[in-house]
Amino acid sequence: HKKKGFKPSRGKTPGGRVYEVAQEILNAPEGGVAAVIAAALNDKEAPIRRDPRAFTMFSTRCRKKGDWSKCVEIFDAMRDQGVETNTIVYNATMSACSKGGEWER
């Protein structure tokens, strides 16, 4: 039973393309995030949009898993792929580094 007016958020719902990419990022080896993001952005059948909100979600998921280095990789990949970096994703990256004891990064 769905609540009246309920709309699942894009990307966070299991089965959504952005959710799949988030899982791929979480499963990627260290140093492998840029390749996952490039593949997702350039996927001919189901590319993800160059939307900072999706990347904020990626970073938040990695931060919650305690993987600050992937947050930095996500931020770097955003810049490399021409995705707008904003205050929210910057703060999510900073927060992850701080929690990981890597505040100088």
N, C-alpha and C positions, 0 to 999 in steps of 0.2 A: 504494500500500500504506500503510494507516494503522497507526500504532503502537497496540498494545493499550492501552486506557484513555485514548487521546488524545481530548480534547474541545476543539474550536476555541473560542477566547474569543469571546463575543458582542461585536459591534461592530467588532472588528479584522479579521474575515474579509471579504475582498472579497465584495461582494454583500449584506452585512448592512445594515440600515437605518441604524445608527449610523455605519457606514463611509461610506455615501452622504452623510450629513449632514456628516461630517468633510470630505469632498471638496468639498461645496458651500461650506463655511466657507473652505476654502483658496482657492477660486475667487471668493469674494465680493469686491466692491470694498471699499476702506477705508470703514468706517462701515456696511457692509451685513451684518455678522455677526448683529446683533440680529434682523433680519428673517428670516434663515435659521433661526435658533434658534426664534423664535416660530412660524414656519410648521411646523417639524418637530414641535414640542410639540403643536400644535393640528391636525395632519394627521388628518383623519377616518378615513382608511383604514389608515395605518401611523404613528401617533404614536410619538415616542421617549419614554421614561420620564424623569421628573424625577429622574434618578439622577446623583449627583455623579461617579460613575466614568466615565460617558460624557463628561462635560464635562472631566474631567481628561485623557482621551484626546484630545479636541479641542484642548485647550491644549497638550498635549505635541506633537501633530502640527505646530501652528503654530510652537512654539518651535524644533523641529527644522528648520523651513523658514526660521528667522530672522525670523519675523514677530511681534515682541513686541506690536505694537499690536492685533493680532487676539486675542492672549491676554487683554489688558485688556478688549476688547470682549466676549469670552466670559464673563469674570468678572462684568462689569457686567450682561450679559444674564441670567446665572444669578440674580443678585439681583432684577432686574426681573421675572423670570418665576416667582419664588418657589421656585427650586431651591436646596436646601441647599448652602451653601458650606462646604467643610471645609479642614483643614490641607493636605491633599495638593494640591488645586486652587489654593489660595492660594500654596503654595510653588512650584508650576509657573508661576504667573503672575509671581511675584517673580523666579524664575530667568530667565524670558524677558526681563523688563525689565532685569535686571542684565546679561545677555548682549548686550542691545541698547543698553547705555549709558544706559538710562532708569531707573536705580535709584530716583530721587526720586519716581517716579509712585506 
